Amino acid sequence: MESSASVRLPQVDSNGVRVGTAGWSYKDWEGVFYPSGMSRRKQHPLEYLARFFDTTEINTSFYGPLKPEWAKLWCRKVAAVNKNFLFTAKLYRAFTHSPIAVMEPTSAATIRPTDEDEARTREGLDAIADEGRLGALLIQFPVSFKNTSLNREYLDRLLRQFIEYPRVVEVRHSSWNDPETLAAFAQRNVGFCNIDQPLLGRSLAPTEHLTGAIGYIRLHGRNYEHWFADQGSDSGNRNDRYNYLYNERELAGWKERIESVAERAQTTYVITNNHFESKAGVNALELKAMISGKRVLAPPTLIEKYPELRRIADPAEDSGGNVEPMLPLRA
């Protein structure tokens, strides 16, 4: 296990941009992002990930309320490596999705959270917030959640319900991309999540909105063929929808949007969700280099898997020892 004294910590960019991945616990990251056999070294994945990024988005909080003991453990693990590290966390889906979202559209009429859901959700979020490591609460709705009067009323109640947390809302239907929504979010200091996703039907197109102190960008990939396949299952081919690697031209377009948001925000979170075989890690490091204008450190196994990273990244030492600071990008 590394100590903070043995690793030079990644610094938050001067423009307040934090780049990281959506989640960190994936079986197909073993030997790709993480060194092979890392579990045998008794090193927590977060201790390794925090060497390269200063944020990550908690996915497990979407599938069920966080256990406070897990949240406290995660805070301890990142603190030992990167004192600047912050989490963002997805709100439990009981508040944002129909219980049978695969079979029926999500709306205010089909979402059914309970008082127990709220109590347990707060326990986990508070465990992170009390450590000063909760950067944002992401309230994520599916594309079927449209901009109707009933849904606006529900969202307004939900935002008041969790008012003590820094809130960001992700809506995926284009009906929400209107001046009234942006004004309502700005009035409440609620962030609008700018997303990249396959543009199917009335899916929300890329935006660069800022409606609060927090800027937020999520890149889901553009896998049109598999986007709606098995979305209600955690098995099968569900991960195929996240099997997408952004190319340099696609990332350059997002770099401009990120910089536009960051110029106006106090803090901007950039989260890559194309997690299949750690393509999220690749694109997050590329964006970090683009935004900072400096070379970055990357896991040696990730560079081996994706040799194109050599353009912008240098391999970090696998264990112990000092690592070099970021250097200017070579032409």
N, C-alpha and C positions, 0 to 999 in steps of 0.2 A: 504494500500500500504506500502510495506516494504522499509525501507531506507537502504543505504549501511552500516550504523552504526549498524543495528540490525542483520545482517547476515554475517557470516564469508565466504569470497569469495572463491570459488573453484580456486585452483591455476593450472596454466599450468605445466604439468610435466616437470621435469628438462631436459628431452630429446626432448623437443619441440613438444610433441604430443598433439593435440587438438582433443578430441572425442566429437561428437554431432550427432544430428539426421537430417535427410533430412526433413525440414519443421517442423512446430509446431502447425498449425491450422487444427485440425482434429476433427470432431464431435465425433468419437468413442474414443477420449482421455479424454472426460469429465467423471469424476468419476473414471478414470483409472490412467492416468498420472497426470491430474489436479484434484484438489478437486472438488467435486460436488458443483454446484452453484457458481463457481468462477466468472462467468460473473456478478452475482448480487453483488459481492464484489467490482466490478469496478477495478479489477486487470487484467492487460494485460497478456496474456499467456507468453510472453517473459520475463516478470518480474519474473515469476515462473520458467520457464525453465532455465534461466540464473543462478539460484541458484545451479544447478546441472551440467551444462556443460559450457564450455567457447567458444563454437562455435555452429552454426547451418547453414544449407544450405538453402538458399531462393529458394523455388520452384515456387512461383508465377511469378518470373521474366522470367521463361521459357514460360509461357502461354501468357504473354504480358509485355511490358515495365513497369518497376516499376514507380509508381507515386512518385516524389521526396518528397511530403509531408508524404507519408507512410514511406519511407526510413528514413527520419529524425526522425519521431516518434519512429520507432523501435530502432534507435541509442540512443535516449533519454531513452527509457525504459530499455535497457540492461545496460546503463551507470550507472543508479541509483542503480543497484544491483551488477554488476560485471564489474569493470573497465577494466578487461583484455579481455572482450568478443570481438570476431571478427566474422563477417559474411563471408560466401562464397555465391556466387550468380550464378545461372545458366543463361547462355546467352539465350535471346529470341529465340524461336524455328524458327522464320522466317529466321534465319541465319544458321540453322543446319538441318532442316527437310523440306521435300516437303510439300506444303500446303495440299496435299491429301496423306500423307504418308501411310495411311491405304490401299490405293488402288494402289500406285506405289512406287517402290524403291526410296530411297533418294540418290541423286547424285548431282554433281555440276550443272548438266543440269536441275534439278528439283527444286533447292532451289532458291527462288526469293525474297530476301529482298529488301526494298526500302530505299531511302535516309531518309524518314520520320521515318522508323523503326530504323535506326541508331541514328538519332537525339534524339528520345524519349528514346531509350535504354541508351544512354549516360547520359541523365538527371538523371535517377534513379540511375545508377551506381555511378555517380559523387557525388550524395547526400550522399552516404555511404562512398565513398573514401575520400571526403572532411572532414569527421569526423574521419578519420584514422581507420575505422572499416571494410574495405574491404580486407579480407585475400586472396581471389582468385576469379577469374572469371572462372567458369566451362563451357567449350564449349563441349556440349554433342551431339554426333551423334548416330543415330540408327544402328542396326546391318547390315542394307542394304547398309550403306555407306562404300564401300570397298576401298581398297588401289589400286587405278588406277591413271594413270598420270593426268587425268582431275581432279580427286578429290584431289590429292596432290597439284595441282596448286591452286585450290579454297581454300584449307585449308591454304596454305602459304599466300594468299592474306588476308584471314580473320584474321590470326594472326598478320599481319602488321596493319590491320585496327584497331585492339583493342590493339595495342602495349603498350599503357600507363598503362594497367592494368596487375596485376600478373595473367598469363594465365595458365590454365590446360585444357588438351584435353582428353575427354573420347570417345574412339572408341570401338565398341563392336564386330567387325569382326576380326578374327584371322589374316587376311592378313596384319594388321598393326603391328603385333608383330614381327618386323624384324629389323636387325641392322641399315638399312638405315633410317627408321622412328625414331629410338631412337637417332641416330646421328643428324638428322635434328632438333629434339626437343631440344637436348642438345645445339646445336649451337645457338638456339634462346632463351635459358633459359625458355623453355616452359615445364610445368609439364606433365607427362604421368599418367593418372588416372588408377590405378590398381583396378580391379573390381572383385566381386564375383557375378555370375549369373548362371542360369541354362545353362548347356553346351549342346546346341542343334545345330546340323549342324556344322557350322564353327564359333560358338560363341567364343569370346576370353576367354581363360582359366585364372585362377588366375596368377598374375605376381607380381613382387616386383621391378619394374623399378623406377629409379630416374633419371630424365633428366634435372632437374633445381633445384633452391633453395627450391622449394615447393614439398613435397611429398603428394600424395593424394590417399586415399583408399575409395572405396564405396562398401558397402555390400547390394545387392539387394534382398537377399534371394534365395532359391533354389526350388521355387514352380513350378516344371516342368509342372504339369497338367494344370495350368491356366496362364502360362507365356505370351502366345500370345493371350489370350482371351480378347476381347473388349479393346485392347490397344489404339484404336482411340477415346474412349469415356471416359468422366469423370463420367459416371453413370454406372448403371447395376452392373455387377460382376467384374469391372475393379480392384477393391481393392483386389480381391481374389489373384491376382498375388503377392501381398505383405503380404499375410497371411502366414508367415513363421518365426519360432523361431529357431535361431541357438543354437545347443547344445554346451556343454563345449568343446568337442573334436574338433568340427568345428572351434570354436573361437580360440582354442589353436594354430591351424594351421595358422590362420591369425595373431595372436599375434607375431609369429616368423617373418612373412613377414613385419609386421608393424615395428618391432624393427630393421629389416634389412634396411628398408627405412629410419627410423628416425636417424640411426647412420650416414647417409650421408647427410641428409637434414637439412636446417635451421629450417623449421617448417613442420610438417606433420599433415594433416587433415584426420581424420577417420570418415566417415559419414555412418550411418546406415539408409537404405531406406526401410526396411521391416516394414512400419509404421502401419499396421493393428493392431488395439487395443493396440497400443504403444509397440509392440514387438521390435520396433526400440529403444525405451527408455530402455527396459530391456537389450538388447544386448549391447547398448552403455555403460551402467553402468557396465556391466560385463567386457567389454574390458578395460574400464577405471581402474577398480580394478586390472585386470590382468597385465596391463602395469605399473601401479604405485606400485603394490605390497602392496597396502593399502586398507582398507575398505573404502567404499564411502557412501555418503548420498543419499537417494532415497525418492521419494514421498511416504508417508504412504499408499496411495491408490494403488500405483503400487506394493508395497510389498504384500498388501492384495490380489491383483489379481494374482500375480506371487510369491508365497511364497518361491520359490527356491532362490529368491534374498537375503533371510536372510543369506545365506552363505557368502555373500560379502558386504552387505549393511545394514545400520542402518536407521531407519525412521527419516526424518527431521521434525522439528516442523512445524505444519501446518501454523502458522502465528506468526510473531514476534519472539522475543527472540533470544538469541545467539544459534548457532548450533556448534556442536563439529567439530574439524578438523578431517581429515581422519586419521584412526588408522591402524597399521599394520594388515594384514590379519591374522586371527586366523587359525591354522592348522585344 
